[in-house]
Amino acid sequence: MVDGEGFSGMMMKAIGERNFMGYTIGSKDVDVSLKQVANDTLFFVDPSPCNVVCIKALLSYFEFEVEPC
């Protein structure tokens, strides 16, 4: 079963493999990609087809793994 921490791990792996690019903010170029609060998840991304496909794939996989039998 994949939980919120598992989803964060999947996101970090996607970022590490350069399949997903977060949003860079500030003068020190801080990368922001995901913020999870309670039952909400916010994605911070540059708008690109690759990011959309990656988010869709991760959410589909997450939904498949978490859905009760």
Sequence and secondary structure as in RCSB ss.txt:
>XXXX:A:sequence
MVDGEGFSGMMMKAIGERNFMGYTIGSKDVDVSLKQVANDTLFFVDPSPCNVVCIKALLSYFEFEVEPC
>XXXX:A:secstr
   HHHHHHHHHHHHHTTS  BEEETTTTEEE EEEETTEEEE B   HHHHHHHHHHHHHHHHHHS  
